[in-house]
Every structure is written in C-alpha cells, then in structure tokens.
Amino acid sequence: MLYNELNVFLLNSKVHITFVDMAQHLFGKLELRRTIN
C-alpha cells in the first residue's frame, strides 16, 4: 500500500514538474518575443 502511494506521489510530482517546465518555457518564449518586438 505504501509502495503504491509512493508511486502515485512520484507520478504526480513528475507531471507537476513537467507542467511547470512547460509553463516556464512558454512564458520565456512570450518574454523573448516581447523583447524582440
């Protein structure tokens, strides 16, 4: 049971980290575009 909870936690963390990275990447692109313009 504990092992399953740990797996779910790691999976959620991975998804969250990926989402944050994607958001920062998109935000960086917007900032870059704004700087160029």
C-alpha positions in Angstrom: 0.0 0.0 0.0 2.8 2.4 0.9 4.6 1.5 -2.3 1.6 2.3 -4.4 1.2 5.7 -2.6 4.8 6.4 -3.3 4.4 5.6 -7.0 1.4 7.9 -7.2 3.3 10.7 -5.5 6.3 10.3 -7.8 4.0 10.2 -10.8 2.1 13.4 -9.7 5.4 15.1 -9.0 6.7 14.2 -12.4 3.6 15.5 -14.1 3.7 18.7 -12.0 7.4 19.3 -12.8 6.7 18.8 -16.5 3.8 21.2 -16.4 5.9 23.8 -14.6 8.7 23.4 -17.1 6.3 23.7 -20.0 4.7 26.9 -18.4 8.1 28.4 -17.8 9.2 27.5 -21.4 6.1 29.1 -22.9 6.4 32.2 -20.6 10.1 32.5 -21.7 9.1 32.4 -25.3 6.5 35.2 -24.7 9.1 37.3 -22.9 11.6 36.8 -25.7 9.1 37.7 -28.3 8.2 40.9 -26.3 11.8 41.8 -26.0 12.4 41.4 -29.8 9.4 43.5 -30.6 
